[in-house]
Amino acid sequence: MFDKKLLKKMFNFTTNKRKTIRRGVIGFVQSIPYQVLYQYIVFKVIDNYIPNKNIKIAVLLSSILILFVLLRLWLDIWMEIDRKVIYYDNDRQIKDKVFNSIQDADISELDKIQAGRLFNLTTSQSFESGQLFVWSGIGIFAVRLRTILITAIIMLFIDVQIALIVIAIFILSYIVLIPFYNKNMKIYKKLQSSIIDLQGKVNEYIDSYSTTKTLRLEEINLNDIKQMLEKSKKEMINSSKIIGLHTALFALLTFFAIIATLVIGGSKIALGIGTAATIMLIIDYINDTNNNMFSLLEHVHGFINRYNCFINILQITSIKKEYDEGDLELNKIDSIEFKNVVLSYDNKNIILDNINLKIDKPMTIAVVGKSGAGKTSLVNLIPRFYKLTNGQILINGIDYTRYKLTELRKNISYVFQDPVILDMSIKDNLICGMEKIKLDDVIEVCKSLGLHDKIEQFENKYDTIINAQTDLLSYGEKQLLSFARAILKDGGIVILDEVTSNLDLEFEQNVIKANKIILKDKISFVIAHRLNTIKEADLIIFIDNHHIAEMGTHEELVAKQGLYYELLSKRN
């Protein structure tokens, strides 16, 4: 039912395995004295001391039992606190490993995973995984099975005949229920997958609610959610049916155990070889075993659920990492060259084919073409977001894979189509990852972009907390913040990915002004569709059918009256 190698890997996943073992051992041992003492005192008091009116010893033994109850209560409280400390720390460590794996992952691999699924892994699934052994595992082996085992041993001491029959019934119940565990494990896996997909979809719909409303997609989205809810409901009902049948069969077997005890015990009393206390204790043990078996059932189902969660965690932490074979430093970038570059994400469909281009600084290259032509894919090769299928990219005449990845990316400033705003202060947003940048530098850049006066109006000025959803800054001002960040980074290569597509004319003028600052003495790649952004470029490349179809200045390409000219004619 469970993969032993996976279980071992899961158990060693965090640094708390010794604490988990310690808690398991203490959990196994701590109530044994109480259980044995409880049964002994109850048996002696009922059968010997009360009938013989030896009240003093009965009171003394009862007092000792009360002390043990109080001691056990204190120990249970301590164990509960210790348990929570362990699984909260497990949760922290698992989240940390998942986040680091996402950070270090190959981008092409991350592209295959739904964002909502990643969110789910770093929240509920990591928390569930952290409880696999310290809660479900210990609950099964150190608590429930221990209690059942001790109870069985004590019953054998009280009455071997009745105990053997009762134990045989409970063993039979376990054998009968094994197929239910196996079937429920498969159902749990399907249920969990359905819930993850549902949470992922909901997360994506929430993130894109404005687009949903604009395009009137509410009905379509609701139908998608309803279908996924129906699927989850179906899996949940199937799981509940299995558990319900499981519980009913176990209750029936427990009933037979009680009947067998009453019949055999009653016969012995009638023959004068048995006592009422014996029957009472064994029935008490049966009920206790019954409760523990039901609790064991819950722990087993919980273990199955958390085991499946942990499998998902292991899958994401085992994701292919970004490979960096470079060992060279990169102080500045003077040139970049694409030599017979081919890109395919799946080794089947070609995205870019036979791209040849050599650029020396300073130069601004506008990349144009129809949607889906491969413009963004081309510029995403520069920071090595994706591995080349064939060909080479040379920086300063050297294959760029020979440079350390950190060295390469520190020399690249990237401004995306949508502004990237982190949930932190304006100042921290601008100097994020650049420790040497001072506040004076930040202020100077913001003044040049016309942002300083707006920021100064806020109560906390540059320490004002902002995020992508806040209305303190307009969309255009947030995009200018992205420009300010890129200017402060001062990378040798600048990439601007359709940064004016969502801006009004006023902010477009501010961006054009920012362009003159950020692109000065740099190699820059500008993906754009607005004419006033394109025509000032030193070189325009038109990508069509996966390759560079035309190349030249604005005037040269207009005079040629080819694909570029046709594109401009449509936009005008």
Secondary structure, DSSP 8 states (H G I E B T S, - for coil): ---HHHHHHHHTSSTTHHHHHHHHHHHHHTTHHHHHHHHHHHHHIIIIITTTT-HHHHHHHHHHHHHHHHHHHHHHHHHHHHHHHHHHHHHHHHHHHHHHHHHHB-HHHHTTS-HHHHHHIIIIIHHHHHTIIIIIIHIIIIIIHHHHHHHHHHHHHH-HHHHHHHHHHHHHHHHHHHHHHHHHHHHHHHHHHHHHHHHHHHHHHHHTHHHHHHTT-HHHHHHHHHHHHHHHHHHHHHHHHHHHHHHHHHHHHHHHHHHHHHHHHHHHHHTTS--HHHHHHHHHHHHHHHHHHHHHHHHHHHHHHHHHHHHHHHHHHTS-B------B------EEEEEEEEE-SSSSS-SEEEEEEEEESSEEEEEEESTTSSHHHHHHTTTTSS--SEEEEEETTEEGGGB-HHHHHHTEEEE-SS----SEEHHHHHHTT-TT--HHHHHHHHHHTT-HHHHHTSTTGGG-EE-TT-SSS-HHHHHHHHHHHHHHHT-SEEEEESTTTT--HHHHHHHHHHHHHHTTTSEEEEE--SHHHHTT-SEEEEEETTEEEEEE-HHHHHHHTSHHHHHHHHH-
